[in-house]
Structure formats: structure tokens, C-alpha cells
Amino acid sequence: MSDLLANPWFYATSIPAVALVGLSKGGLGGNLALIGVPLMALVMSPVQAAAIMLPILVLMDLVSLWSWRGRRDPVTLRNMLPGALVGIGTGWALASVITVSQVKLLVGVLALLFVLRWIAQLAGYRPPQRAQSPVAGNFWGALSGLTSFVAHAGGPPYQIYALGLKQDPAVYVGTSVIFFAIVNAVKLIPYMALGQLDTANLAASAVLLPVAAVATLAGAEMVKRMKPEIFYSVMYVLMLVISLKLIHEGLAGGA
């Protein structure tokens, strides 16, 4: 790990990545957090990037749970959490056979799909309203658990199901906070079992924690002062560039 902490590119990618996740948790929206692992994966294994990010996410979740306490939809949680646990278990089972190139390709494709979804929303697409469904909820919950395990990218599958419910915004956010707090806490078990939360990765997490704290507070202030459409346009363009690079490396078999 001394080599990683001595590498200036570690800070050049990890500090912006953690800052963006912190801004997301601070109020600029959960979608912003998706760029974290892909950005860090430019200079390290996406598996290691996810491991370094996980403890930071768990601590951020604790703050979010307090901030959004009392705001939840128990039905959504009942319909999605069992599937999410299955998705996490599936990611754990496949961890020993998935290569770094395959993970880069998967992370790149997920990021690209989310950029395309943003473009569709700009063009006027709105998810149709749906009723609660245990079958649909567990399907999207499982996909969210799997993508969250691989790259902390469980947001889009969760949104595909939950946004269609047309919940009150506070209930939607509060429910998603509980969902991902549970998912991230459960992920600690397989990550530890796989040896990803070793002292080296935890040391890197500790170095980045102050960035996360400052960015989370800054996110709340930026919500009040900055035009979101400008900020998000820049972030999605950056995500597009990163996704294409990761897809290229994944197809080329580069580590």
C-alpha cells in the first residue's frame, strides 16, 4: 500500500472520486456517486477501488440515516431487500471467476447505460407509474445488489423500480438511504471474506475520509448556490469519457 499512497495518480483520481460521492451524499443526488469507482479504476483495479470506497460509504450511510430518520416506505423495502441479498450473494459467488478486465467492462457498460438513460430523460422520457410488486421489486433489487457489490453502482436498478412508484420525494430518498445502508453493511461480510478489507485498503480509506466529510458538507451548500443542470452536464460528460475508456480496456484485456 505504501506504493499506492506514494503514487500521485492515486490522489489525482481518488480525491475527486470521493469528493463526488460526498457531494452526492450531501444533497446533489445519488446518481453522482456512480462516478466514484470508475474514476478510481483508471489507476487501480476496480475491485480494489470498490474495496477502498466501501468503508467510506458505510460511514456516509450512518450520517444519511440520521438525516432522513422516519422517512421510509416499508413495502418497498420488503419488496426489494430480499432480492438485493441474493444479488450480493451472486456477486460473492462469482468473485473468484471474474477477471479484472471483465469487471472493467461491466463497470464501463453500467456507467455508459446510465449516461444514455440521462440523455433519454433530457429527451423527455419519464418512467411510467407502477404499483408495488414483490416480483418486480425483487428482480430489480437483485440487480441492484449485484451491481452494488461489483462497483457500488446499485442506484440505477433501484431507481428503475422505485421512481415508477411516484413516492413523495422525502419518502423516496429516506427509503433509498435505508436500502443502500443495509446493502453496504451486508457487503462488508463478503468483502472481508475475500480479503479486500485488508489493512492496506483500509489505510487508503482512512486517508480519504476527511475528503468525504468536507465534500458531504460542501454538497449541502452547493445545492443552495449552484445551478444543478450545469454541474450535472459536466459530470455526465466526464462519466461518458471514463465509461468508454473502461470499456476499451475491458475489451482489450488490459488490467
N, C-alpha and C positions, 0 to 999 in steps of 0.2 A: 504493500500500500504506500510505502514511502515514495516509490516511483510515481504512483498516481498523484499523490499530494504535491509532488515536486514538479509535475507537468503543468505548465501554464495553460494548456488547452483544456485541462480538467476544469479549471476555474472559468475559462472563457465560455464554456458550454454549460457547466453545471450551475453557476451562479445565475445566469439568465433563466435557465430551466426552472430552478427552484423559485426564483422571483416570480415567474409567470404563474406557477402553481399557487404561490402565496397570494398573488393578486386575485386569482380565481376564488380562493377561499375567502378573501376579504370582501368580495362582493361583485367582482367583474364577470362572474359566471363560470359554471363548472366546465364549459367546453374549452376554456383557455388552458386547463390543466392537461389536456391531451398532448400538448406540445412538449411536455417535460421529458419523458423517456425518449422520444425520437430525437430531440435536440442533444441529449447526453449521449445517445447511441452513435453520434457522429465520431466520437473519440474513444468509446469503450464498448464492450459487449452490451447489447440491450438487456441481457439477463442481469449483468452487474448494475446497470443503470437503474433497473426496476428495484433491485435489492437495496441500493442506496436510498432511493426515493421512498420506500415503504415506511420506515420509521418516521420520516418527516410527515408523511400523510396521516399516520396514526395520531401523532401529536396535534396536527391541524384539525383532525376529526373531533378530538376532545373539546377544542375551543368551539367548533361549529355546533356540537351537540348542546353545549351550554347556551349558545346564542339563539338556537332555534328550539329550545325545550318547549314541550307542549304542543308543537305543530307537527302533526303526523296523520297519516291515513292507515290505520291498522290493516284494512283489507288489501291495499296494495302491497304492504309488507308480507302478509300471509301468502299472497299470490306469487310473489317474486323471489323471496328469500330461499325457499327450498330448492328452486332451480339454480339459484346463484351458488349454493353449496355444491350442487352437482357439477356446475361449470368449473368451480375451483378444483374439485377433485379430479376432473378430467384433465385440467392443465397440469396438475401434480403428476398424474399417471403418465402423461406424455412428455414430461420434462426431460427424462433421460434419453429420449429418442429424437428430440427436436434439435437441430443444429443451429448455430449462431446465424448462419445465412438464412435459414428458414424463419427464424424469429425476426430478423431484419426485414425480410419480405413481408411477413404478416403485419408488423408494426407499420411499415410503409403503406401497405394497402389500406389498413384501418384509417390512417391519417388522410390518405387520398380520398377515401369514401366520405369521410366527414367533411372535407373541403367541398366535394361535389354536392353533398347534402346542403351545405351553406349556400352554394350557388343556386340550388333549386329553391331554397327559401327566399333568396333575393328575387327570384323569378315569380314569386307568388305562391309557391307550394305551401300548403298548411296540412298537417296530419288530420285525417278525419276523426270525428269524435267516436269513441268506443266505450262499451260497457266493460265493467270488470270481468275478467275471465281467468280462472286458475290455469287453464291450458296455455293460453297466450302469455299470461304473466310468467309462468314457469319457463316457457320457451325462451322469452327474451331475458328472463333472469339468469338462465343457464348461459346464454351467450354473453351476458354482461359479466358473469362470474369468470368465464373463460378468458375473455379479453382483458378483464381487470387483472387476472393472475399473470398473464403474459406481459402486459405493458401498462397496467393501471389505466386502461382505455375502456372501462366499462360504461362510460357515460352514454355513448350513442345508443346501444341496445336498450338501456334503461329508459332513455328519452323516447325511443320509438313506441314503447308501451305506455309510459306514464303521461306523456304530453297529450296523447289522444283521450285521456280521461277528463281533460279540461278542469283540473282541480284549481281551487283557489291558489294563487301564487305562493302564499306563505305555507300552505299545506304541502304543495308540491316540493318546495325547497326543503322544508322540515323533514318530509318523508325520505327524500333522496339523501339527506345528511345521515339519517339513521341507517338507511340501506347500505351506503358505502362505508360508514363507520363499522358496521358489522362485517361486511365483506373484507375490509382491510385488516380488521382484527383477526379474522379467521385465517387470512393469508399468512399471518405470522407463523402459523404452525408448519405448513409445507415449506415455507422459505427457510425456517430454521432446520427442518429435517433435511433439506437439500444442501445445507451448509452455506447458504447465501448470506445469512446474517452473521458472518464471522466478524472478528474484531477489526479486520481491515475495512470492510464495507461500513461497519458501524462508526468507525473513526471518520470516514468521509461524510457520513450522515451528520455527525456531530459538528463538523466544520461548517456545514451548510445550514444548520438550524438557525443561527442568527439572521441569515438572509431570509429564511422563511418567515420568521417573526416580523421583521421590518416590512417585508413585502405584504404580509397579511394586513398589517395596519395601514400601509400605503394604499392598498386596494380599496379600503373603505373611503379614503379621501379622494381617490381618483374617480370613484363613481360619482362624486358630487361635482367634480370640476372638469372632467374630460368628456369630449363627445365620443360615445362608445363606437359609433359607426366608423370613425377614423381609426381608432385603436384596433378594432377587430379586423378591419380590412387589411391592415399591415400584418397582423398576426396570422391570418389565414393565407396570405401570400407566402409568408415565411414557412408555414406548415406545408404548403404545396411544394416548395423547393426541397424541404427536408424529406418529404414523403417520396418524391421522385428519386432523390439520391439513395435513400434506403432501399427502394425497390430495385434500382440499378445494381447496388451492391449485393442484394439478396439473390438476384438472378445470376449475377456473375460469380457467385460463390465466395465473395470476399468476406473476411472476418473483420 
